[in-house]
């Protein structure tokens, strides 16, 4: 049976998971793929660091170039992280005719256009199942399973850390800083959770999904991204009273003119929606195709084993590509798309929480400004409070373009009766 050599660049959490899982299920994989997959080279940063797996002597190197250049390595797995170094690795490996596998969402979101152009030029595939939603096979589903569909919309929970934090805020009624501390103490949040919390980890994944779904590489500067820091326990309670859960949702969809919308926001999800009960560190995606209708994917979006499972599925595909000399499902430009809608043109319902003076005429002033911008209110909550100075005022806003909503909000914030920050959240529709 033909053997295919694998080179791993990186033996951290995911690399160790790939190594261990390949050892554990090697026979199963060999039977299913019809080829033997063998790790022949591993690049590590520090040769003498302690590790939980013990590769054979001579396999390790502290230079990633050794892995890429080794003639016995046919497939390169990039698990280094960062942008510049893995980008250099991609260029070297693809030019050498070696398929590359990665889980590096930031790299693909920033350099995807260049990487896929090179891959097409040299006719060598790139695989990245691990880059979006960890163990959920969403990349293969979009590339292959939905190949006969126009994808109308994807609504997705793509960041486990923020979903865990929002779930804990909902269950325990705690505020964001306490829930973040809890996530860190339980090992769910990264040491530096900035990209999880500010929405950019989910946005990188949304850019990859949007690019695959709509056939042009989406420019990250056109993506509207908001994080979960501004959500408070009070917002979660008000949302619950109104029949919603708050989730960090990536929205990716096309309008009837083939312009696309890509955004990530803390979003009010109706309690009956399939994404509403997705709690804890889990990810989920609702994908709507014109032929298939609605589909739902659910699973772990991070962690050693789910991510290793995704990398191994890519290894199988890369090995089959080598063996058959065949065509891989790559990033193929297609469709009429090519344009992202400006954020101000995106239409949504909104939740607006203000803190206002508790005196006659305040609601009329706020409603008046919304009215002059042609924005309708669908409901209002103003709970009784014993704090005579300021009260929360929550407004649910009918569908309106974000640009108009933003302009109205700027005016509302300037009213003398409005105290403190205004919280504006999007409603899933
Ligand atoms: N930190 C991410 C998450 C996983 O919490 O989902 C890696 O993208």
Boltz pocket constraint, residues with backbone or C-beta under 6 A from the ligand:
constraints:
  - pocket:
      binder: B
      contacts: [[A, 131], [A, 158], [A, 159], [A, 160], [A, 161], [A, 162], [A, 188], [A, 190], [A, 196], [A, 201], [A, 281], [A, 301], [A, 302]]
      max_distance: 6.0
